[in-house]
């Protein structure tokens, strides 16, 4: 052993006697990468821009699954495919008729969404720089899609139980919110604390907006569950309805919606009276505009006896409303728009033949 605690190659050579080390172990080089690590290194890494594009595609697919699911219900195609995951017991594809095709199209959109979210999950693991928050948001999307598949199967086998259908829609809204946050964070550096742009009272108001929005969505889905759109072609004769008077549920839903409009308008007025960035004010204006349009569609569909086309438009408005509300709250803080590139990993060159090898240095 040398004076600095290292061993030369000659000193690390094979020993004789009872404590001799097998020659195969003596040939193993110290610090050489394993085969598994070398194989992993060949997988290409994913840039933040590529991952953000995948996140945007996932958000679009989540919104499409909400609209296609509403189309299934409003066209009475909920049992167009009476089995799951196949359309019929031993047949995957549907018959060439309206209701089976609409129901099967919704399942195709679900498959596309699942593929996109799975690709995003693999991409977030290889994203450089690695982000734990993006990983958890992507895992939430993937878990939500799997849960949605289970709820959808349960809805089919319970003959469109209205409470299961309510859970199906609300889970879709949660997926939309998750995807919006994922897209927002994927375009900004959240590895350090950001700068808050609004006072604490506005932050509390934003949380109140999200809470009221959840209440409005729940009341709206129960209103639909008590209404005429049962989701099956034979309507009330097959699918059960929620035993609440439609008028009562509609009044509760509209009252909560008007309260939400009032809170949002109050926050927008307060923000325009404060010294806050224009981006926060713009987000408040957009949210108020979506709320006004959604309220107009809601009242119109109620007084025209819930035509299917307007109900579908109302579902689209609810989806846009979730996107706008989440974006409004996210605008309260500011983070850098770009992330610094990950430092390159410096690998030391292999030690020349006969050079000293440091052990435990």
Residue, then its C-alpha position, 0 to 999 in steps of 0.5 A: x500500500x502506498x503512503x496515500x492509502x491507494x494500492x498499485x496494480x501489483x499490490x492488488x494482484x492475486x494472492x496465495x494462501x488460504x485468503x486467496x481471492x478467485x482470479x475471476x473477481x480480480x479481473x473485475x474493473x473498479x467503477x466500470x458501468x454495468x450492462x444495465x446502465x449502458x443499455x439505459x444510457x442508449x434510451x434518448x432523453x426528452x427535452x422540456x419542449x417535447x414533454x410539453x407538447x405531449x402534455x398539451x396533446x394529453x389535455x386535448x385528448x382529455x377534453x375530447x373524451x369529455x365531449x365524446x362521453x356527453x355525445x354518447x349520453x345525449x344520443x342515447x348510445x350508452x348501451x350501444x355496446x352492451x359489453x366491455x371491453x368488447x362491444x359484444x361478448x366475442x366481437x370487438x367492433x360494433x354493428x354499422x348503426x348509430x348507437x353502437x358506432x357512437x359508443x365505440x367511438x368514445x372507447x376509441x378516444x379513450x384508447x388514444x388518450x391512454x396511449x398519449x398519457x402512457x407516452x407522457x409517463x415514459x417521457x417524464x421519466x426520461x425528461x432532462x432535467x428531471x422534475x418530481x412534480x411533473x412526474x406525480x401529475x403524469x402519474x395522476x393522469x395515468x391513474x385517473x384514466x385507469x380509474x375512468x375505464x373501471x367506472x365506465x365498465x361499471x356504468x355499462x354493467x349497472x345499466x347506466x346507474x345515474x350515480x355511477x354516470x355522475x362519478x364518471x363525469x366528475x372524474x373527467x373534470x378532475x382529469x381536465x384540471x390535472x392536465x391543465x396544471x401539467x401543461x402549465x408547470x411543464x412550461x415553467x421552472x417550478x423547482x424553486x419558489x415562485x413570486x406571488x403576484x397578488x395579495x393573500x385575500x385574492x388567493x383566498x378568493x381564488x380558492x373559493x372560486x375552485x370550491x364553488x366550481x366543484x359545487x356547481x359541477x356536482x349540482x349540474x351533473x345531478x341535474x342532468x341525472x334527474x333530467x330526460x337524457x338517461x343515456x340509453x335509446x329507450x330513456x327512462x324505461x331502462x336507465x334509472x333517474x335520480x329521484x329529485x325533481x328536475x326543477x329543484x335541482x335546476x334551481x340549486x344549480x343555477x343559484x350556485x352558478x350565479x354565486x360563482x359568477x358574483x365571486x368571479x366578477x368581484x375578484x376581477x373588479x378588485x384585480x383591476x383596481x390593484x397594481x397586479x400584472x396584466x396577465x392576472x387581469x386577463x385571466x380574470x376577464x376570460x373566466x368571467x366571459x366563459x361564465x357569462x356564456x355558460x350561464x346564457x347557454x344553461x338558461x336557454x337549454x332549460x327554457x327550451x326543454x333541454x335539447x341535446x345540442x344545447x346540453x352538449x354545448x353546455x358540457x363543452x362550456x363546463x370543460x372550458x370553465x374548468x380550464x379557465x378557473x384553474x388557469x386563473x388560480x395558476x396566474x397568481x404566481x410567477x415562475x421562470x418560463x424556461x429551465x436551465x439545461x441539465x449539466x452534462x454528466x462528466x464521466x472519467x476516462x478508464x484508468x490506464x493499464x498499471x495506474x493506481x486505483x483509488x479505493x474508498x477515496 
